[in-house]
Amino acid sequence: MSTTPDVVLERAKRPVRTAAEVNEEIRALWFRSGGTLNTEQRSEYERLVLEWAAAQ
């Protein structure tokens, strides 16, 4: 297995979780919040959306 910088970088870009897994967590967050996110939940939501987009 190659460890050149390009190959290592490409491996680092791969999502750890699938988009479906992240989407499930996003849905659970909204469900737990009752449909309104507080500041902390909003930050978590934004992080999850970025992770979801990267997994697409």
N, C-alpha and C positions, 0 to 999 in steps of 0.2 A: 504494500500500500504506500502510495506516494505521500510525502509530507511537504511538498513544495508550498510556498505561500499561497498560490492561487487555489490549490486543492484544499488546504486548511481553511481558507476563507470561505470557499464554497460550502464546506461541511458546516461551518459556523452559521451560515445563513439558513440552513434547513430548520424548519420548525420542529420543536420537541413534541408538540401536540398537533393533532389535525384540526382543521377549521371546524369540523363538527364538534370536536371535544371542547374547543374554546367557546363555540356558540352555545353549547349546553350550559357552560358556566355563566355566560352572559344572561341567558334566560333565567337561570336560578337566581342570579343577583337581582334582576328585575322582580322576580316573584317574591323573594324575601323582603324587598324594599316596599312592596305594596304599590309599585308603580311610580314612586317618587324617590329619587336618589339624593342622599345628603352629600356633603362635600367629600367625605372620605369615600363613599360609594361611587361618586362621580369620577374620582381619580382612578379607582379600580376599574370602572367601566371603560374609561379612555385607554388604560393599559391593555385591557382585554381586546378592545376593538383593534388596536395596533397589532396585537399578537394574531388576532383572527385574520387581518388583512395580509400579514406576512405568511400565513399558512395557506392562503388561496393559491 
